[in-house]
Structures are given as structure tokens and as C-alpha cells.
Amino acid sequence: MAFRTITGFVRDVRAAHRVSHEIDFLTRLSSDQLAERGLDRSEITSYAFNKYFKR
């Protein structure tokens, strides 16, 4: 059971790191580039979290 807890923690840390990079990448895009991806600037954070935490 402890191994599963540690594995889950490591997986969440990795996902959080990916979220951070995704947010950084998307915030650097222009509004037109975001629109091409079907995103609005206000949706960046929730999009990144949903992508890597599948919520």
C-alpha cells in the first residue's frame, strides 16, 4: 500500500510539472494562436489541469 501511495505522489508531481510547462507554453502564444487551438486565454489553466490530471 505504501508503494502505491508513493507511486501516486510521484505521478502527481510529474503531472504538475507538465501542467506548469503547458501553462507556460500556452501563455506565450498569441490570442490568434490560442484560438486556432480552440482556446481562450481565460481557459489556459483549466485546460492544462484537465489535460494532465484528466478531471
Secondary structure, DSSP 4 states (H G I P E B T S, - for coil): -HHHHHHHHHHHHHHHHHHHHHHHHHHTS-HHHHHHTT--GGGHHHHHHHHHH--
